[in-house]
């Protein structure tokens, strides 16, 4: 599926010639766009819409966004949800793009900047220390090395394993099992990527937790620490999933 961009002018209109949109722009040949191939419609400028064409888009789950001549959104018609709007279908569309891997990396890096900044904010809250994003990982390593109850990294490794197991389960609950054909591309490993993003939410809490212990925690204690944050993991995972879904919708 592809987005349909319509540049409007006086006398332009969109009608319906089932099962396609019929687009008329003065000075150009009329064009047909099958509804099953349209992901969304963006209209810029003056374009008259026939009611049946707009309703056909709505019934097929195709959103229509109206922009003024300056590119500002003035109205939006949201179609009813269907399979084309679901997360799995959007992933299928992403995998079908030649630039899908590069686009996904852009999204992942944006999310990485977001979670690192959140970690920096957490550090400021707990220890009143301000650290730049590009220096945060080095600073946290230095903090870990200064703790008397070494080592810290095995605790984070344990947390990473427990977190990965929960993330896999959460994806499965959303209809995306770890062995799904949608995760067979070398560049798309959502459970691994989500685990690495969510792990940033544990880095400062792990330091704070270990600083308050009088003895190095055994495995049961580490599991207990993680279990106390599982509801938060669910919320953060859903938030990331919503962001990915919204990004996919905008992409297509």
C-alpha positions as CSV (number, residue, x, y, z in Angstrom):
1,X,0.0,0.0,0.0
2,X,1.1,3.5,-0.7
3,X,0.0,7.0,0.4
4,X,-1.9,9.1,-2.2
5,X,-0.9,12.7,-2.4
6,X,-3.2,15.1,-4.2
7,X,-2.1,18.6,-5.1
8,X,-5.3,20.7,-5.4
9,X,-6.3,23.5,-7.6
10,X,-9.5,25.2,-8.7
11,X,-11.7,22.6,-10.4
12,X,-10.0,19.5,-8.9
13,X,-12.3,16.8,-7.4
14,X,-12.2,13.3,-6.1
15,X,-15.0,10.8,-6.9
16,X,-15.6,7.1,-6.6
17,X,-15.5,4.6,-9.4
18,X,-15.8,1.4,-7.3
19,X,-13.4,0.0,-6.2
20,X,-11.1,3.0,-6.8
21,X,-10.9,6.7,-6.2
22,X,-11.2,8.8,-9.4
23,X,-9.0,11.9,-9.2
24,X,-9.6,14.8,-11.6
25,X,-7.2,17.7,-11.8
26,X,-7.7,20.3,-14.5
27,X,-5.0,20.0,-17.2
28,X,-4.2,16.4,-16.3
29,X,-5.6,13.0,-17.3
30,X,-8.1,11.5,-14.8
31,X,-6.5,8.8,-12.7
32,X,-7.9,5.8,-10.8
33,X,-6.4,4.6,-7.5
34,X,-7.7,1.2,-6.3
35,X,-8.7,1.6,-2.6
36,X,-6.9,-1.6,-1.6
37,X,-3.6,-0.1,-2.7
38,X,-4.0,3.2,-0.8
39,X,-2.8,3.5,2.8
40,X,-3.8,7.1,3.4
41,X,-4.6,10.3,1.5
42,X,-3.1,13.7,1.9
43,X,-4.8,16.6,0.1
44,X,-3.1,20.0,-0.2
45,X,-5.1,23.0,-1.4
46,X,-8.5,23.2,-3.0
47,X,-10.0,19.8,-3.9
48,X,-13.7,19.0,-4.0
49,X,-14.6,15.6,-2.6
50,X,-17.7,13.6,-3.5
51,X,-19.4,12.2,-0.4
52,X,-19.3,8.6,-1.6
53,X,-15.5,8.8,-2.2
54,X,-14.9,10.1,1.4
55,X,-17.2,7.4,2.8
56,X,-15.5,4.7,0.8
57,X,-12.2,5.8,2.3
58,X,-13.7,5.7,5.8
59,X,-15.2,2.2,5.3
60,X,-11.8,0.9,4.1
61,X,-9.9,2.4,7.1
62,X,-8.1,5.0,4.9
63,X,-7.5,8.3,6.7
64,X,-7.8,11.5,4.6
65,X,-5.8,14.5,5.8
66,X,-6.6,18.0,4.4
67,X,-3.7,20.6,4.3
68,X,-4.0,24.3,3.4
69,X,-1.7,25.8,0.9
70,X,1.0,26.4,3.6
71,X,1.0,22.7,4.5
72,X,-0.9,23.1,7.8
73,X,-3.4,20.4,8.8
74,X,-6.9,21.9,8.7
75,X,-9.0,18.7,8.9
76,X,-8.7,14.9,9.1
77,X,-11.2,12.2,8.3
78,X,-10.3,9.0,10.2
79,X,-11.6,5.7,8.7
80,X,-12.9,2.9,10.8
81,X,-10.2,0.5,12.0
82,X,-9.5,-2.7,10.0
83,X,-6.7,-5.0,9.3
84,X,-4.8,-2.3,7.3
85,X,-4.5,-0.3,10.5
86,X,-3.3,-3.1,12.7
87,X,0.3,-3.4,13.9
88,X,1.0,-6.6,12.1
89,X,-0.2,-5.2,8.7
90,X,2.0,-2.1,9.2
91,X,5.0,-4.3,9.8
92,X,4.2,-6.2,6.6
93,X,4.2,-2.9,4.8
94,X,7.5,-2.0,6.4
95,X,9.2,-5.2,5.3
96,X,8.0,-4.7,1.8
97,X,9.9,-1.4,1.5
98,X,13.4,-1.4,0.0
99,X,14.4,1.2,2.6
100,X,12.5,-0.5,5.4
101,X,15.7,-1.4,7.4
102,X,17.1,2.2,7.1
103,X,13.8,3.7,8.1
104,X,13.4,1.4,11.1
105,X,16.9,2.3,12.3
106,X,15.9,6.0,12.2
107,X,13.0,5.2,14.5
108,X,15.1,3.0,16.8
109,X,17.8,5.7,17.2
110,X,15.1,8.3,18.0
111,X,13.7,6.0,20.7
112,X,17.3,5.4,22.0
113,X,17.8,9.1,22.4
114,X,14.5,9.3,24.2
115,X,15.3,6.5,26.7
116,X,18.8,7.8,27.3
117,X,17.5,11.2,28.1
118,X,14.9,9.6,30.5
119,X,17.8,7.8,32.2
120,X,19.7,11.1,32.5
121,X,16.7,12.7,34.1
122,X,16.4,9.8,36.5
123,X,20.1,10.2,37.5
124,X,19.5,13.9,38.1
125,X,16.4,13.1,40.3
126,X,18.2,10.5,42.5
127,X,21.7,11.9,42.7
128,X,21.4,15.5,41.7
129,X,23.9,14.9,38.9
130,X,23.6,16.3,35.4
131,X,25.2,14.3,32.6
132,X,25.1,14.9,28.9
133,X,23.5,12.1,26.8
134,X,26.7,11.3,25.0
135,X,28.6,10.9,28.3
136,X,25.9,9.0,30.2
137,X,27.0,5.4,29.5
138,X,30.6,6.2,30.4
139,X,29.5,8.0,33.6
140,X,27.3,5.0,34.6
141,X,30.2,2.6,34.1
142,X,32.4,4.8,36.4
143,X,29.6,4.8,39.0
144,X,29.3,1.0,38.8
145,X,33.1,0.6,39.2
146,X,33.0,2.7,42.4
147,X,30.5,0.6,44.2
148,X,31.9,-1.6,47.0
149,X,29.6,-4.5,46.1
150,X,31.2,-5.4,42.8
151,X,30.3,-6.5,40.2
152,X,27.3,-4.6,38.9
153,X,27.3,-5.8,35.3
154,X,26.2,-9.4,36.3
155,X,23.1,-7.9,37.9
156,X,22.3,-5.9,34.7
157,X,23.0,-9.1,32.7
158,X,20.5,-10.9,34.9
159,X,18.0,-8.1,34.5
160,X,18.5,-8.2,30.7
161,X,17.6,-11.9,30.5
162,X,14.5,-11.5,32.7
163,X,13.5,-8.4,30.7
164,X,13.9,-10.2,27.4
165,X,11.7,-13.0,28.6
166,X,9.0,-10.6,29.6
167,X,9.3,-8.6,26.4
168,X,8.9,-11.8,24.3
169,X,5.7,-12.6,26.3
170,X,4.3,-9.1,25.8
171,X,4.9,-9.3,22.1
172,X,3.2,-12.7,22.0
173,X,0.2,-11.2,23.8
174,X,0.1,-8.7,21.0
175,X,0.0,-11.4,18.4
176,X,3.7,-11.4,17.5
177,X,5.4,-14.5,18.7
178,X,9.2,-14.7,18.7
179,X,9.2,-17.1,15.8
180,X,6.8,-15.0,13.7
181,X,7.6,-14.7,10.0
182,X,7.5,-10.9,10.6
183,X,10.7,-11.1,12.6
184,X,12.7,-13.1,10.2
185,X,14.5,-10.1,8.5
186,X,18.1,-9.8,9.7
187,X,17.5,-6.1,10.6
188,X,14.2,-6.6,12.5
189,X,14.5,-8.1,16.0
190,X,11.8,-6.3,18.0
191,X,12.2,-8.3,21.2
192,X,15.9,-7.7,21.3
193,X,15.6,-4.0,20.4
194,X,12.8,-3.3,22.9
195,X,14.8,-5.1,25.6
196,X,17.8,-2.8,25.0
197,X,15.6,0.3,25.0
198,X,13.8,-0.8,28.2
199,X,17.0,-1.7,29.9
200,X,17.9,2.0,30.2
201,X,15.0,2.3,32.6
202,X,16.8,-0.1,35.0
203,X,20.3,1.4,35.0
204,X,19.9,4.0,37.6
205,X,17.5,2.0,39.8
206,X,20.0,-0.9,39.8
207,X,22.7,1.4,41.1
208,X,20.4,2.9,43.7
209,X,19.3,-0.5,44.8
210,X,22.8,-1.9,45.1
211,X,24.0,1.1,47.0
212,X,21.4,0.4,49.7
213,X,22.4,-3.3,50.2
214,X,24.8,-4.6,52.9
215,X,25.6,-7.7,50.9
216,X,25.7,-8.7,47.3
217,X,22.3,-9.9,46.1
218,X,21.8,-13.5,45.2
219,X,19.7,-14.6,42.2
220,X,16.4,-14.7,44.1
221,X,16.9,-11.2,45.3
222,X,17.7,-10.0,41.8
223,X,14.5,-11.7,40.5
224,X,12.6,-10.0,43.3
225,X,14.0,-6.6,42.3
226,X,13.0,-7.2,38.7
227,X,9.6,-8.5,39.6
228,X,8.9,-5.3,41.5
229,X,9.2,-3.4,38.2
230,X,7.3,-5.7,35.9
231,X,4.1,-3.6,35.8
232,X,6.3,-0.6,34.8
233,X,7.9,-2.7,32.1
234,X,4.4,-3.5,30.7
235,X,3.5,0.2,30.6
236,X,6.8,1.2,29.0
237,X,6.6,-1.6,26.5
238,X,3.0,-0.6,25.5
239,X,4.2,3.0,25.2
240,X,7.0,2.0,22.8
241,X,4.6,-0.2,20.9
242,X,2.2,2.6,20.5
243,X,5.0,4.9,19.3
244,X,6.2,2.3,16.7
245,X,2.6,1.8,15.5
246,X,2.0,5.5,15.1
247,X,5.3,5.9,13.3
248,X,4.3,3.1,10.9
249,X,1.0,4.7,10.3
250,X,2.6,8.0,9.4
251,X,5.2,6.3,7.3
252,X,2.6,4.7,5.1
